[in-house]
Amino acid sequence: MELNSILLEKAAEGAAQPQGSGWFMIIYLIVIFGVMYFLLIRPQRKKQKEEKKMRENLQIGDEIVTIGGIYGRIISLKEDTMVIESKSDHSKLTFARWALQSNLTIHDDVAKK
């Protein structure tokens, strides 16, 4: 019986003492979200801003590549579309601006920066 009373006292002491795991868990979650932001979200937003800037700075005559792999030269620009002339057979194709993968033309104002 004495063993049972000792075990009950130890259990009561353990239950009465508060643990610091609540604060540790909150700090741990904040650190995890911070790491996720800096490793995943921030680089993706930076890449999206650079792509948006590239699409806004297009000029007629720029050599481009579409996301479908078509190489061409811009011959007309509108607000959300562009007309390109393909390199192989000089056919004219209309694309949405979001379909642009990269601009192969290097402009003087971009090279100075």
C-alpha positions as a Markdown table, in Angstrom:
| # | Residue | x | y | z |
|---|---|---|---|---|
| 1 | Met | 0.0 | 0.0 | 0.0 |
| 2 | Glu | 2.8 | 2.3 | 0.7 |
| 3 | Leu | 4.1 | 1.9 | -2.8 |
| 4 | Asn | 0.7 | 2.9 | -4.2 |
| 5 | Ser | 0.6 | 6.1 | -2.0 |
| 6 | Ile | 4.1 | 7.0 | -3.1 |
| 7 | Leu | 3.2 | 6.6 | -6.8 |
| 8 | Leu | 0.0 | 8.7 | -6.3 |
| 9 | Glu | 2.1 | 11.5 | -4.7 |
| 10 | Lys | 4.6 | 11.5 | -7.6 |
| 11 | Ala | 1.7 | 11.6 | -10.1 |
| 12 | Ala | 0.1 | 14.5 | -8.3 |
| 13 | Glu | 3.4 | 16.4 | -8.2 |
| 14 | Gly | 3.9 | 15.9 | -11.9 |
| 15 | Ala | 0.4 | 17.1 | -12.7 |
| 16 | Ala | 0.7 | 20.2 | -10.5 |
| 17 | Gln | 3.9 | 21.4 | -12.0 |
| 18 | Pro | 3.3 | 23.4 | -15.2 |
| 19 | Gln | 5.4 | 22.4 | -18.3 |
| 20 | Gly | 7.0 | 24.9 | -20.6 |
| 21 | Ser | 6.1 | 22.9 | -23.7 |
| 22 | Gly | 3.2 | 25.3 | -24.7 |
| 23 | Trp | 5.5 | 28.2 | -25.3 |
| 24 | Phe | 8.1 | 26.0 | -26.9 |
| 25 | Met | 5.5 | 24.7 | -29.4 |
| 26 | Ile | 4.4 | 28.3 | -30.3 |
| 27 | Ile | 8.0 | 29.4 | -30.8 |
| 28 | Tyr | 8.7 | 26.2 | -32.8 |
| 29 | Leu | 5.7 | 26.9 | -35.2 |
| 30 | Ile | 6.7 | 30.5 | -35.7 |
| 31 | Val | 10.3 | 29.4 | -36.6 |
| 32 | Ile | 8.9 | 26.8 | -39.0 |
| 33 | Phe | 6.6 | 29.4 | -40.8 |
| 34 | Gly | 9.5 | 31.8 | -41.0 |
| 35 | Val | 11.8 | 29.3 | -42.6 |
| 36 | Met | 9.0 | 28.3 | -45.1 |
| 37 | Tyr | 8.5 | 32.0 | -46.0 |
| 38 | Phe | 12.2 | 32.6 | -46.7 |
| 39 | Leu | 12.8 | 29.3 | -48.5 |
| 40 | Leu | 9.6 | 29.1 | -50.6 |
| 41 | Ile | 7.3 | 32.1 | -50.7 |
| 42 | Arg | 9.8 | 35.0 | -50.9 |
| 43 | Pro | 11.8 | 33.6 | -53.9 |
| 44 | Gln | 8.6 | 32.7 | -55.8 |
| 45 | Arg | 7.3 | 36.3 | -55.4 |
| 46 | Lys | 10.7 | 37.7 | -56.5 |
| 47 | Lys | 10.6 | 35.6 | -59.6 |
| 48 | Gln | 7.0 | 36.7 | -60.4 |
| 49 | Lys | 8.0 | 40.3 | -60.1 |
| 50 | Glu | 11.0 | 39.9 | -62.4 |
| 51 | Glu | 8.8 | 38.1 | -65.0 |
| 52 | Lys | 6.1 | 40.8 | -64.8 |
| 53 | Lys | 8.8 | 43.5 | -65.3 |
| 54 | Met | 10.2 | 41.6 | -68.3 |
| 55 | Arg | 6.8 | 41.3 | -69.9 |
| 56 | Glu | 6.1 | 45.0 | -69.3 |
| 57 | Asn | 9.4 | 46.1 | -70.9 |
| 58 | Leu | 8.9 | 44.3 | -74.2 |
| 59 | Gln | 9.6 | 46.2 | -77.4 |
| 60 | Ile | 8.9 | 45.7 | -81.0 |
| 61 | Gly | 11.8 | 43.8 | -82.6 |
| 62 | Asp | 12.8 | 41.9 | -79.5 |
| 63 | Glu | 13.8 | 38.2 | -80.0 |
| 64 | Ile | 11.8 | 36.0 | -77.7 |
| 65 | Val | 11.0 | 32.4 | -76.7 |
| 66 | Thr | 7.5 | 31.4 | -75.8 |
| 67 | Ile | 6.6 | 28.8 | -73.1 |
| 68 | Gly | 5.9 | 26.4 | -76.0 |
| 69 | Gly | 9.4 | 26.7 | -77.3 |
| 70 | Ile | 8.7 | 28.9 | -80.3 |
| 71 | Tyr | 11.4 | 31.3 | -81.2 |
| 72 | Gly | 10.4 | 34.5 | -82.9 |
| 73 | Arg | 10.6 | 38.3 | -83.2 |
| 74 | Ile | 7.9 | 40.7 | -81.9 |
| 75 | Ile | 6.2 | 42.6 | -84.6 |
| 76 | Ser | 3.2 | 44.0 | -82.7 |
| 77 | Leu | 2.3 | 44.6 | -79.1 |
| 78 | Lys | -1.0 | 45.2 | -77.4 |
| 79 | Glu | -2.0 | 45.4 | -73.8 |
| 80 | Asp | -2.3 | 41.7 | -73.2 |
| 81 | Thr | -1.3 | 40.1 | -76.5 |
| 82 | Met | 1.7 | 40.2 | -78.9 |
| 83 | Val | 2.1 | 39.1 | -82.5 |
| 84 | Ile | 5.4 | 37.4 | -83.3 |
| 85 | Glu | 7.0 | 36.3 | -86.5 |
| 86 | Ser | 8.5 | 32.8 | -86.3 |
| 87 | Lys | 12.1 | 32.3 | -87.4 |
| 88 | Ser | 11.6 | 29.3 | -89.5 |
| 89 | Asp | 8.9 | 30.2 | -92.0 |
| 90 | His | 8.2 | 33.8 | -91.1 |
| 91 | Ser | 4.6 | 33.1 | -90.2 |
| 92 | Lys | 2.8 | 35.5 | -87.9 |
| 93 | Leu | 1.4 | 34.1 | -84.6 |
| 94 | Thr | -0.6 | 35.8 | -81.9 |
| 95 | Phe | 0.2 | 35.0 | -78.2 |
| 96 | Ala | -0.8 | 36.2 | -74.8 |
| 97 | Arg | 1.9 | 38.1 | -73.0 |
| 98 | Trp | 1.8 | 35.5 | -70.2 |
| 99 | Ala | 3.0 | 32.9 | -72.7 |
| 100 | Leu | 6.4 | 34.6 | -72.9 |
| 101 | Gln | 9.2 | 32.6 | -71.3 |
| 102 | Ser | 12.2 | 34.7 | -72.0 |
| 103 | Asn | 13.4 | 37.8 | -73.9 |
| 104 | Leu | 16.6 | 37.1 | -75.7 |
| 105 | Thr | 17.3 | 40.7 | -76.7 |
| 106 | Ile | 19.6 | 42.7 | -74.4 |
| 107 | His | 18.7 | 46.4 | -74.2 |
| 108 | Asp | 21.3 | 49.1 | -73.3 |
| 109 | Asp | 19.4 | 50.4 | -70.3 |
| 110 | Val | 19.2 | 46.9 | -68.8 |
| 111 | Ala | 22.9 | 46.2 | -69.5 |
| 112 | Lys | 24.0 | 49.4 | -67.6 |
| 113 | Lys | 22.3 | 48.2 | -64.4 |
